[in-house]
Amino acid sequence: MKPDTTTPGAMTEIAASLPGLSLAWRIAAREMRVGLKGFRVFLACLALGVAAIAAVGSLSESVKSGLMADARVLLGGDVDLRTQHQPISAEQQAYLHANATRLSSTVEMKAMAQTDGARALVELKGVDAYYPLTGAVQLDPPADVQDVLAQQNGVWGAAVDAGLLSKLGLSIGDSVHVGKATFQLRAVIQKEPDRVASIINFGPRLMVSTKALPETGLVQLGSQIRYHERLQLTANADPELFIKQLKADFPHAGWRIHGPGNAAPGLQRFIDRLTLFLTFAGLTALLVGGIGVLGAVRSYLETKTSTIATFKCLGAPAKLVFQVYLLQVLALSLVGILIGLTLGAALPFIGIELVKDHLPFVPHVALYPFALFKAAAFGVLVSLTFALWPLAQAQETPAANLFRTNVMPVMTKPRLHYVLAVLIGVFLLGSLVVFWAEERNFAYWFVAVSIVTVFMLHLGALGVMKLAKHAPRPKNAVTRLALTNLHRPGASTPGVVQALGVGLSVLVAVALIQGNIAKQVKDTIPDQAPAFFFIDIQPDQVSPFDLAVSAVPGAHGLMRRPSLRGRIVEIAGVPVDEVDVDPGVRWAIRGDRALSYAAKPADGTEFVDGTWWPEDYAGPPLISFDANVARGFGVGVGDTLTLNILGREITAEIASLRKIDWRTLRFDFAIIFAPGTLENAPHTHIAAIKAPPQSEPEIERVVAKSFANVSAIRVRDALEAANRIIAGIGAAITGTASVTVLAGIIVLGGTIAAARSRRVFDSVVFKVLGATRRQVMGAFLLEYGLLGLFTGLVGAIVGTLISWAVIQFIMGMTWTFLPLEAIGTVIAAITLTMVAGFFGTWRALGEKASGHLRNE
Amino acid sequence: MPDTQTALSSAIQLDDIHLRLSSDAGEVNILRGINLDIKRGETIGLVGPSGSGKTSMLMVIAGLERPTEGAVRVAGNDITHLNEDKLALFRREHTGIVFQNFHLVPTMTALENVALPLEFAGRAHAFEAAREQLDAVGLGHRVEHYPGQLSGGEQQRVALARAFVTEPTILLADEPTGNLDGKTGDTVMELLFDLHKRKGTTLLLITHAPELAKRCSRTLTMADGHIVADESVS
């Protein structure tokens, strides 16, 4: 029975009985029955972004799990104790023997390996009879490492990295000199279980027996030698408890202790940092995906204008219309996210196969629910945030639209609560990025740069449309049509500029940042950097060394300083673990630092605060400190640092602060002591010399001949290694950033597909009015070409600005504009849009006119 | 305070309705002081040249366009200042609309299209009522077909069924046979008037066909935003 609506108040009662969510779902389900054809772009964009984040997260967890699982192998035991310059004391040795089931000692240092005609810097490692405590050394030809290294017929054996063979032109069975000893190369090291992958290797590995080391003459007091004591505890022992007890029993020992929880902190940091950047790349892809979602939902709702108006004519309230289409978006988001999660979870299984041979441990590939959950959460938020605006606009579609033909979609601003909901969505997205990031500082920057980038691209798109609108009307009809299509109502310009523009901006920014860093390494540093660094010059060698190298023609600018290593244990009287040190200078408290002492400051020293000590100073310990590190520590002149040097703790007052630009490879030290504190400690000297390339071989020969214990590090080799690493990292980041461009291409394809019906209509009408196919195609291609040109330009400008900001303000370097990268981007953009436009337009031109000219 | 008796016997009352719409080209006066009183059960033919304001007046009556000046009362309700949701409720309860282009939802079957307004109203047994209505228009055997699978005449019959299923007080039809051939159009109009007779619905029909206008009890002629003639059939 129909309710009474004529008495007063009846309308209010009826108003209260609004249909619920179940009706909205029923109608949404009927709408989706026709299939997902119109949502291919939506699904692709969402799936790609979610897959990228899921893959990065799963890959990272796989690597971290593998690292944890293989921690003991990487560590070389349950616990690793590391000292510099000298081994542990007899008392400490006895303690370890009493509390561990097995012990293994190794020694590592840089050395020069020589043949009659060549020499090379190597990472020399001496191992004892118990090595390795965990894992196994894999050699080629297969053999037991102890057998390979043993003395045979009076000759010690060695196992080497394949790189040393090629560097010195040697084969297995040949001999090589290290210091005063000779070694026969008996096997190639295929896998060294406790050698954690280093970012920079100054030399290939040369492994020998510790019993052979005294014959080399390289193990001298003060030499830059790292001693390792690896322990195997009892089966039930907890390494962390053991470490805690060890620290309590030897509170001032100069060793660094590593347990399974921090077996490879450097590698761990590298993995975390790489994961961070790759996650940001994935998030950028998802951001582009969000723009794609926005476009796809808008396009879909444009086709539903008539249906929405019909619903309203039939009595559906605006809220119900919103619910119907929101539920569709949510359902499709679920599908897209599931596809993305499936891909993202599967990719690590493939990816690990490609890289596992290059890793020192076995990644543990599995399903990691939390990584997938994070990706799904981002997917849901992006989908909702970007879909909300067009949904809210669509619900404002007037029912009266049904009486009008050729209706334009509603572009009014949504109601205030929807605008607030979008802002909340953006805020939640940014908060999640920061909350889940390993390094919050980077995350804040990423969120800020993303928002600014999208905003700048949006402004760029508006600028392009305004430019096209106000440009002088071209005489040529084809050109006029193309230009008009850039700014007509419903033009795809904003969507394409934003989506493709984000990817292009990222690529340009990465290319320019990498280019600037490479330029600095390649062009600037070599002009200022020395040709060689020399280490392990004994005190009694300094004068003859100075004379020998200075005498080489072309050699100049010799600088030499005493050097030993120590570790900062307290800052202003507070243990380092309890100090909130700025992340940018945490390197200073990780591991040992190179220390020196001097009576006079070096030429060119730039003081920021305080004063240098008198040349004949003989008072309490004073230091001159790196001003940047001091700032990061929160200390200044007058504060103290306590360092553990060779087992002794020395507290020194900061007398002055120096500005040091490490990027120029300036020969300097972060901490320089005043005279009177370190002279009697065992130490060596390090030196640096400048020379033209043609003088380098002679300098190397002179040093190798007379100072076999001195290792020469050719800076050119180091810079080339750095260049390779920068190029490699740049390629990896560029490759990942390409996912962003891929997302942009999907959006471009979707935009072109969505505009197809209009293209068809336009081409039909044009043909009816007498245009040739060539003219019609010309107009469309020119339109896409212009769109690509403007998108490329906007992307290049935004990317250039980002690179400038990063280089100038974050890295503190001088920024250089590299035009090739920017131009390449513009060309790529034009090509992409024109190719996509061509394929989209070709099919539209083929449609028969008659079918489109009849009424519904 | 309106006269209650008059309000109850009047289906539609328009008091000095003006409608002005803004566009980039300036303001356009669509309706220029329309006064109209339509009694319940009347059949009104609305004729006039293109651009005379016929569709706009129909939209004002349906609550789809808000008048710039004047008052609109439909089925005893002053809808002049209702907000959009209340207008949707009003339409749901009181009006049925038939369009020249049918405007069926393409992703729903004939049955679902007809049931839709009942579902919006939260009425129980919506699909049973829809089935009955489709039977009444002779499409009981096509209930599961989609609009794309129906001819133009069949689609318009579905649209008629949808318009009548809520038993509206008034039925508004904007050139319902405009896209149909002669024979099909006749069939649809027979149905329309038959349903009107059976349910006593007030019918307002925009048409260019004089023979159709003659079937109505009253013909209004519009020109240039005014009602220039109001003829009743005796």
Contacts between the chains, C-beta under 8 A, distances in Angstrom:
chain1	res1	chain2	res2	distance
A	2	B	93	7.7
A	2	B	166	7.8
A	2	B	167	5.8
A	3	B	93	7.5
A	5	B	75	7.0
A	5	B	76	7.9
A	5	B	77	7.1
A	5	B	93	5.1
A	5	B	94	6.9
A	6	B	8	7.0
A	6	B	75	6.9
A	6	B	76	4.6
A	6	B	77	7.8
A	11	B	77	6.7
A	11	B	86	6.6
A	11	B	89	6.7
A	11	B	90	7.2
A	14	B	89	5.5
A	14	B	93	6.6
A	15	B	85	7.4
A	15	B	86	6.4
A	15	B	89	5.8
A	17	B	122	5.4
A	18	B	122	7.7
A	19	B	119	6.8
A	19	B	120	5.9
A	19	B	121	7.8
A	19	B	122	5.2
A	23	B	119	5.7
A	23	B	120	7.5
A	23	B	122	7.8
A	26	B	119	7.4
A	27	B	116	7.9
A	27	B	119	7.7
A	30	B	105	8.0
A	30	B	107	5.8
A	30	B	108	5.1
A	30	B	112	6.1
A	31	B	107	4.9
A	33	B	107	6.2
A	34	B	106	8.0
A	34	B	107	5.2
A	306	B	103	6.3
A	307	B	105	5.2
A	307	B	106	7.4
A	307	B	107	7.6
A	309	B	103	7.6
A	310	B	103	4.9
A	310	B	104	7.7
A	310	B	105	6.0
A	311	B	105	7.8
A	311	B	116	7.6
A	311	B	120	7.6
A	312	B	88	5.9
A	312	B	91	8.0
A	313	B	62	7.5
A	313	B	64	7.2
A	313	B	91	6.5
A	313	B	97	5.4
A	313	B	103	7.6
A	314	B	91	7.3
A	314	B	92	6.9
A	314	B	116	5.5
A	314	B	117	4.3
A	314	B	120	6.0
A	314	B	162	7.3
A	315	B	88	5.1
A	315	B	89	6.5
A	315	B	91	5.0
A	315	B	92	2.5
A	315	B	93	7.5
A	315	B	117	5.6
A	315	B	120	4.5
A	315	B	121	6.4
A	315	B	166	8.0
A	316	B	88	6.2
A	316	B	120	5.0
A	317	B	84	7.9
A	317	B	85	4.4
A	317	B	88	4.9
A	317	B	89	7.3
A	318	B	84	6.1
A	318	B	85	6.3
A	318	B	88	7.5
A	319	B	85	7.4
A	320	B	120	7.1
A	398	B	64	7.3
A	399	B	64	5.1
A	399	B	88	7.8
A	399	B	91	7.8
A	400	B	59	5.5
A	400	B	64	4.2
A	400	B	65	5.5
A	402	B	99	6.0
A	402	B	101	7.9
A	402	B	103	5.4
A	403	B	55	5.4
A	403	B	58	7.9
A	403	B	59	6.0
A	403	B	64	7.3
A	403	B	99	7.5
A	403	B	174	6.6
A	855	B	101	7.9
A	855	B	179	5.9
A	856	B	101	5.3
A	856	B	102	7.7
A	856	B	179	7.0
